[in-house]
Amino acid sequence: MQRQQVPFAAHLCVCVNDRKGESPSCADGVGMQLKDLLKSGVESRGWKGRVRVSHTGCMGLCARGPNVMAHPHGLWFSAVTPADVPAILDEVGRRLPSG
Ligand code: FES
């Protein structure tokens, strides 16, 4: 095993869990679309390699979804829509270290 510091200034985790309609889940909305939009936004802002976007399984607050979590900033966005993506990236961007 090797141990190192997290190699990204920020990591956005986008829940795309799909409960197939059995109960509320982030995939009921636009989870995967949000991931794609966030990835595109990260690239267009020149953050590729600094900010990572990953889709995840359930993050535990399903009824509030779609959910996006930003590390290490401790931010949690819920009931996210595609229209919210620029605001999420703006908020993350304000917290990125310069450079
Ligand atoms: S399904 Fe997204 S938090 Fe549970």
Backbone and ligand atoms as CSV (ligand in chain L), in Angstrom:
chain,resi,resn,atom,element,x,y,z
A,1,MET,N,N,0.850,-1.183,0.000
A,1,MET,CA,C,0.000,0.000,0.000
A,1,MET,C,C,0.885,1.232,0.000
A,2,GLN,N,N,0.419,2.243,-0.729
A,2,GLN,CA,C,1.083,3.530,-0.712
A,2,GLN,C,C,0.108,4.552,-0.139
A,3,ARG,N,N,0.652,5.519,0.566
A,3,ARG,CA,C,-0.189,6.547,1.190
A,3,ARG,C,C,0.283,7.897,0.706
A,4,GLN,N,N,-0.655,8.759,0.313
A,4,GLN,CA,C,-0.290,10.093,-0.158
A,4,GLN,C,C,-1.419,11.069,0.130
A,5,GLN,N,N,-1.153,12.348,-0.059
A,5,GLN,CA,C,-2.188,13.358,0.074
A,5,GLN,C,C,-3.161,13.232,-1.102
A,6,VAL,N,N,-4.381,13.616,-0.888
A,6,VAL,CA,C,-5.372,13.623,-1.966
A,6,VAL,C,C,-4.836,14.504,-3.096
A,7,PRO,N,N,-4.794,13.978,-4.313
A,7,PRO,CA,C,-4.169,14.713,-5.409
A,7,PRO,C,C,-5.067,15.745,-6.092
A,8,PHE,N,N,-6.217,16.061,-5.519
A,8,PHE,CA,C,-7.133,17.022,-6.134
A,8,PHE,C,C,-7.443,18.144,-5.142
A,9,ALA,N,N,-7.626,19.343,-5.677
A,9,ALA,CA,C,-7.999,20.478,-4.826
A,9,ALA,C,C,-9.453,20.368,-4.392
A,10,ALA,N,N,-10.248,19.694,-5.195
A,10,ALA,CA,C,-11.648,19.476,-4.836
A,10,ALA,C,C,-12.129,18.207,-5.520
A,11,HIS,N,N,-13.095,17.597,-4.906
A,11,HIS,CA,C,-13.691,16.372,-5.449
A,11,HIS,C,C,-15.203,16.507,-5.289
A,12,LEU,N,N,-15.886,16.475,-6.413
A,12,LEU,CA,C,-17.343,16.557,-6.409
A,12,LEU,C,C,-17.909,15.164,-6.596
A,13,CYS,N,N,-18.724,14.747,-5.653
A,13,CYS,CA,C,-19.344,13.418,-5.693
A,13,CYS,C,C,-20.826,13.604,-6.028
A,14,VAL,N,N,-21.247,12.991,-7.106
A,14,VAL,CA,C,-22.616,13.130,-7.603
A,14,VAL,C,C,-23.320,11.792,-7.453
A,15,CYS,N,N,-24.341,11.752,-6.631
A,15,CYS,CA,C,-25.067,10.494,-6.459
A,15,CYS,C,C,-25.899,10.199,-7.705
A,16,VAL,N,N,-25.762,8.988,-8.217
A,16,VAL,CA,C,-26.577,8.552,-9.354
A,16,VAL,C,C,-27.299,7.245,-9.013
A,17,ASN,N,N,-27.433,6.984,-7.728
A,17,ASN,CA,C,-28.079,5.742,-7.314
A,17,ASN,C,C,-29.499,5.659,-7.854
A,18,ASP,N,N,-29.874,4.484,-8.324
A,18,ASP,CA,C,-31.184,4.280,-8.940
A,18,ASP,C,C,-31.919,3.161,-8.215
A,19,ARG,N,N,-32.967,3.510,-7.509
A,19,ARG,CA,C,-33.770,2.504,-6.801
A,19,ARG,C,C,-34.933,2.020,-7.663
A,20,LYS,N,N,-34.891,2.355,-8.948
A,20,LYS,CA,C,-35.888,1.865,-9.922
A,20,LYS,C,C,-37.317,2.153,-9.480
A,21,GLY,N,N,-37.532,3.295,-8.865
A,21,GLY,CA,C,-38.879,3.694,-8.482
A,21,GLY,C,C,-39.396,3.080,-7.209
A,22,GLU,N,N,-38.640,2.180,-6.564
A,22,GLU,CA,C,-39.113,1.533,-5.329
A,22,GLU,C,C,-39.163,2.526,-4.168
A,23,SER,N,N,-38.281,3.514,-4.187
A,23,SER,CA,C,-38.265,4.597,-3.227
A,23,SER,C,C,-37.456,5.728,-3.864
A,24,PRO,N,N,-37.538,6.914,-3.306
A,24,PRO,CA,C,-36.841,8.039,-3.937
A,24,PRO,C,C,-35.336,7.792,-4.042
A,25,SER,N,N,-34.775,8.179,-5.154
A,25,SER,CA,C,-33.326,8.087,-5.323
A,25,SER,C,C,-32.872,9.159,-6.299
A,26,CYS,N,N,-31.608,9.465,-6.248
A,26,CYS,CA,C,-31.079,10.581,-7.032
A,26,CYS,C,C,-31.226,10.365,-8.528
A,27,ALA,N,N,-31.238,9.130,-8.964
A,27,ALA,CA,C,-31.379,8.854,-10.392
A,27,ALA,C,C,-32.798,9.133,-10.885
A,28,ASP,N,N,-33.757,9.340,-9.962
A,28,ASP,CA,C,-35.108,9.699,-10.396
A,28,ASP,C,C,-35.093,11.030,-11.128
A,29,GLY,N,N,-34.126,11.815,-10.798
A,29,GLY,CA,C,-34.022,13.124,-11.415
A,29,GLY,C,C,-33.011,13.106,-12.535
A,30,VAL,N,N,-31.912,13.742,-12.286
A,30,VAL,CA,C,-30.978,13.991,-13.376
A,30,VAL,C,C,-29.547,13.703,-12.948
A,31,GLY,N,N,-29.374,12.704,-12.080
A,31,GLY,CA,C,-28.052,12.453,-11.506
A,31,GLY,C,C,-26.934,12.359,-12.522
A,32,MET,N,N,-27.097,11.501,-13.528
A,32,MET,CA,C,-26.006,11.327,-14.490
A,32,MET,C,C,-25.830,12.577,-15.357
A,33,GLN,N,N,-26.917,13.242,-15.652
A,33,GLN,CA,C,-26.810,14.498,-16.406
A,33,GLN,C,C,-26.037,15.535,-15.596
A,34,LEU,N,N,-26.291,15.578,-14.295
A,34,LEU,CA,C,-25.556,16.513,-13.442
A,34,LEU,C,C,-24.067,16.214,-13.471
A,35,LYS,N,N,-23.727,14.936,-13.392
A,35,LYS,CA,C,-22.310,14.565,-13.447
A,35,LYS,C,C,-21.688,15.048,-14.750
A,36,ASP,N,N,-22.356,14.807,-15.848
A,36,ASP,CA,C,-21.808,15.223,-17.143
A,36,ASP,C,C,-21.673,16.742,-17.221
A,37,LEU,N,N,-22.671,17.464,-16.731
A,37,LEU,CA,C,-22.604,18.930,-16.759
A,37,LEU,C,C,-21.491,19.446,-15.857
A,38,LEU,N,N,-21.337,18.839,-14.692
A,38,LEU,CA,C,-20.252,19.267,-13.795
A,38,LEU,C,C,-18.893,18.992,-14.427
A,39,LYS,N,N,-18.759,17.835,-15.060
A,39,LYS,CA,C,-17.487,17.510,-15.726
A,39,LYS,C,C,-17.186,18.510,-16.842
A,40,SER,N,N,-18.184,18.820,-17.633
A,40,SER,CA,C,-17.991,19.800,-18.704
A,40,SER,C,C,-17.598,21.159,-18.131
A,41,GLY,N,N,-18.272,21.534,-17.036
A,41,GLY,CA,C,-17.969,22.822,-16.407
A,41,GLY,C,C,-16.566,22.869,-15.844
A,42,VAL,N,N,-16.125,21.768,-15.268
A,42,VAL,CA,C,-14.758,21.697,-14.739
A,42,VAL,C,C,-13.747,21.864,-15.871
A,43,GLU,N,N,-14.020,21.222,-16.995
A,43,GLU,CA,C,-13.097,21.336,-18.132
A,43,GLU,C,C,-13.096,22.744,-18.705
A,44,SER,N,N,-14.276,23.324,-18.847
A,44,SER,CA,C,-14.340,24.658,-19.462
A,44,SER,C,C,-13.731,25.723,-18.559
A,45,ARG,N,N,-13.693,25.472,-17.279
A,45,ARG,CA,C,-13.065,26.429,-16.354
A,45,ARG,C,C,-11.577,26.174,-16.174
A,46,GLY,N,N,-11.081,25.169,-16.879
A,46,GLY,CA,C,-9.649,24.894,-16.812
A,46,GLY,C,C,-9.209,24.198,-15.542
A,47,TRP,N,N,-10.132,23.488,-14.916
A,47,TRP,CA,C,-9.814,22.846,-13.637
A,47,TRP,C,C,-9.480,21.370,-13.779
A,48,LYS,N,N,-9.449,20.874,-15.013
A,48,LYS,CA,C,-9.182,19.444,-15.191
A,48,LYS,C,C,-7.847,19.095,-14.535
A,49,GLY,N,N,-7.838,18.028,-13.772
A,49,GLY,CA,C,-6.644,17.630,-13.029
A,49,GLY,C,C,-6.605,18.207,-11.627
A,50,ARG,N,N,-7.359,19.292,-11.396
A,50,ARG,CA,C,-7.418,19.888,-10.049
A,50,ARG,C,C,-8.711,19.532,-9.346
A,51,VAL,N,N,-9.784,19.466,-10.127
A,51,VAL,CA,C,-11.105,19.181,-9.558
A,51,VAL,C,C,-11.630,17.910,-10.222
A,52,ARG,N,N,-11.973,16.953,-9.413
A,52,ARG,CA,C,-12.448,15.660,-9.892
A,52,ARG,C,C,-13.954,15.560,-9.693
A,53,VAL,N,N,-14.642,15.027,-10.680
A,53,VAL,CA,C,-16.081,14.761,-10.572
A,53,VAL,C,C,-16.283,13.259,-10.676
A,54,SER,N,N,-16.941,12.684,-9.699
A,54,SER,CA,C,-17.191,11.240,-9.697
A,54,SER,C,C,-18.659,10.970,-9.407
A,55,HIS,N,N,-19.201,9.966,-10.059
A,55,HIS,CA,C,-20.548,9.549,-9.672
A,55,HIS,C,C,-20.425,8.493,-8.578
A,56,THR,N,N,-21.395,8.508,-7.688
A,56,THR,CA,C,-21.349,7.623,-6.527
A,56,THR,C,C,-22.652,6.851,-6.405
A,57,GLY,N,N,-22.629,5.877,-5.535
A,57,GLY,CA,C,-23.847,5.231,-5.081
A,57,GLY,C,C,-24.503,6.109,-4.033
A,58,CYS,N,N,-25.436,5.525,-3.311
A,58,CYS,CA,C,-26.222,6.281,-2.336
A,58,CYS,C,C,-25.320,6.948,-1.296
A,59,MET,N,N,-25.618,8.219,-1.030
A,59,MET,CA,C,-24.873,8.972,-0.012
A,59,MET,C,C,-25.742,9.196,1.221
A,60,GLY,N,N,-26.908,8.567,1.272
A,60,GLY,CA,C,-27.663,8.494,2.518
A,60,GLY,C,C,-28.764,9.515,2.728
A,61,LEU,N,N,-28.924,10.489,1.847
A,61,LEU,CA,C,-29.996,11.472,2.003
A,61,LEU,C,C,-30.872,11.469,0.753
A,62,CYS,N,N,-31.402,10.304,0.436
A,62,CYS,CA,C,-32.070,10.055,-0.838
A,62,CYS,C,C,-33.244,11.000,-1.081
A,63,ALA,N,N,-34.057,11.211,-0.068
A,63,ALA,CA,C,-35.255,12.018,-0.260
A,63,ALA,C,C,-34.926,13.462,-0.595
A,64,ARG,N,N,-33.688,13.875,-0.357
A,64,ARG,CA,C,-33.295,15.254,-0.669
A,64,ARG,C,C,-32.677,15.380,-2.056
A,65,GLY,N,N,-32.512,14.259,-2.751
A,65,GLY,CA,C,-31.767,14.254,-3.992
A,65,GLY,C,C,-32.406,15.023,-5.123
A,66,PRO,N,N,-31.694,15.129,-6.204
A,66,PRO,CA,C,-30.319,14.676,-6.417
A,66,PRO,C,C,-29.314,15.440,-5.537
A,67,ASN,N,N,-28.333,14.692,-5.041
A,67,ASN,CA,C,-27.338,15.231,-4.115
A,67,ASN,C,C,-25.959,15.310,-4.740
A,68,VAL,N,N,-25.258,16.375,-4.407
A,68,VAL,CA,C,-23.863,16.568,-4.815
A,68,VAL,C,C,-23.091,17.007,-3.573
A,69,MET,N,N,-21.951,16.369,-3.346
A,69,MET,CA,C,-21.115,16.683,-2.184
A,69,MET,C,C,-19.749,17.154,-2.682
A,70,ALA,N,N,-19.211,18.168,-2.048
A,70,ALA,CA,C,-17.906,18.707,-2.447
A,70,ALA,C,C,-16.925,18.570,-1.300
A,71,HIS,N,N,-15.836,17.866,-1.571
A,71,HIS,CA,C,-14.726,17.719,-0.630
A,71,HIS,C,C,-13.567,18.553,-1.120
A,72,PRO,N,N,-12.735,19.089,-0.296
A,72,PRO,CA,C,-12.765,18.994,1.164
A,72,PRO,C,C,-13.562,20.127,1.786
A,73,HIS,N,N,-14.419,20.750,1.016
A,73,HIS,CA,C,-15.065,21.972,1.463
A,73,HIS,C,C,-16.258,21.743,2.369
A,74,GLY,N,N,-16.690,20.498,2.494
A,74,GLY,CA,C,-17.799,20.220,3.398
A,74,GLY,C,C,-19.114,20.788,2.898
A,75,LEU,N,N,-19.254,20.864,1.578
A,75,LEU,CA,C,-20.487,21.416,1.004
A,75,LEU,C,C,-21.387,20.279,0.545
A,76,TRP,N,N,-22.661,20.456,0.778
A,76,TRP,CA,C,-23.656,19.484,0.341
A,76,TRP,C,C,-24.764,20.241,-0.374
A,77,PHE,N,N,-24.995,19.877,-1.623
A,77,PHE,CA,C,-26.061,20.492,-2.415
A,77,PHE,C,C,-27.144,19.443,-2.626
A,78,SER,N,N,-28.388,19.805,-2.377
A,78,SER,CA,C,-29.477,18.855,-2.547
A,78,SER,C,C,-30.553,19.457,-3.446
A,79,ALA,N,N,-31.434,18.587,-3.928
A,79,ALA,CA,C,-32.477,19.000,-4.879
A,79,ALA,C,C,-31.846,19.755,-6.045
A,80,VAL,N,N,-30.721,19.248,-6.484
A,80,VAL,CA,C,-29.951,19.930,-7.533
A,80,VAL,C,C,-30.607,19.719,-8.890
A,81,THR,N,N,-30.630,20.771,-9.670
A,81,THR,CA,C,-31.104,20.700,-11.058
A,81,THR,C,C,-29.947,21.108,-11.973
A,82,PRO,N,N,-30.071,20.820,-13.269
A,82,PRO,CA,C,-29.012,21.257,-14.188
A,82,PRO,C,C,-28.747,22.760,-14.122
A,83,ALA,N,N,-29.785,23.538,-13.874
A,83,ALA,CA,C,-29.608,24.992,-13.797
A,83,ALA,C,C,-28.728,25.416,-12.619
A,84,ASP,N,N,-28.569,24.529,-11.629
A,84,ASP,CA,C,-27.755,24.845,-10.445
A,84,ASP,C,C,-26.263,24.622,-10.670
A,85,VAL,N,N,-25.903,23.932,-11.736
A,85,VAL,CA,C,-24.495,23.552,-11.937
A,85,VAL,C,C,-23.540,24.755,-11.939
A,86,PRO,N,N,-23.846,25.843,-12.664
A,86,PRO,CA,C,-22.915,26.984,-12.608
A,86,PRO,C,C,-22.725,27.529,-11.194
A,87,ALA,N,N,-23.796,27.592,-10.412
A,87,ALA,CA,C,-23.684,28.115,-9.047
A,87,ALA,C,C,-22.831,27.191,-8.177
A,88,ILE,N,N,-22.980,25.883,-8.373
A,88,ILE,CA,C,-22.152,24.932,-7.618
A,88,ILE,C,C,-20.682,25.137,-7.974
A,89,LEU,N,N,-20.410,25.251,-9.260
A,89,LEU,CA,C,-19.012,25.425,-9.677
A,89,LEU,C,C,-18.465,26.770,-9.208
A,90,ASP,N,N,-19.308,27.803,-9.219
A,90,ASP,CA,C,-18.857,29.110,-8.705
A,90,ASP,C,C,-18.474,28.992,-7.234
A,91,GLU,N,N,-19.307,28.295,-6.474
A,91,GLU,CA,C,-19.035,28.187,-5.040
A,91,GLU,C,C,-17.777,27.375,-4.777
A,92,VAL,N,N,-17.618,26.285,-5.509
A,92,VAL,CA,C,-16.402,25.480,-5.370
A,92,VAL,C,C,-15.186,26.302,-5.792
A,93,GLY,N,N,-15.334,27.033,-6.884
A,93,GLY,CA,C,-14.220,27.825,-7.401
A,93,GLY,C,C,-13.736,28.878,-6.416
A,94,ARG,N,N,-14.661,29.468,-5.670
A,94,ARG,CA,C,-14.279,30.480,-4.662
A,94,ARG,C,C,-13.436,29.866,-3.551
A,95,ARG,N,N,-13.540,28.553,-3.401
A,95,ARG,CA,C,-12.827,27.890,-2.304
A,95,ARG,C,C,-11.572,27.164,-2.758
A,96,LEU,N,N,-11.297,27.193,-4.054
A,96,LEU,CA,C,-10.083,26.521,-4.529
A,96,LEU,C,C,-8.845,27.331,-4.152
A,97,PRO,N,N,-7.778,26.655,-3.796
A,97,PRO,CA,C,-6.538,27.383,-3.574
A,97,PRO,C,C,-6.069,27.995,-4.881
A,98,SER,N,N,-5.442,29.147,-4.801
A,98,SER,CA,C,-4.946,29.791,-6.027
A,98,SER,C,C,-3.856,28.929,-6.639
A,99,GLY,N,N,-3.742,29.065,-7.948
A,99,GLY,CA,C,-2.685,28.323,-8.634
A,99,GLY,C,C,-3.148,27.375,-9.582
L,1,FES,S1,S,-30.015,7.769,-3.702
L,1,FES,FE1,FE,-28.758,9.546,-3.713
L,1,FES,S2,S,-28.355,9.846,-1.606
L,1,FES,FE2,FE,-29.441,7.958,-1.669
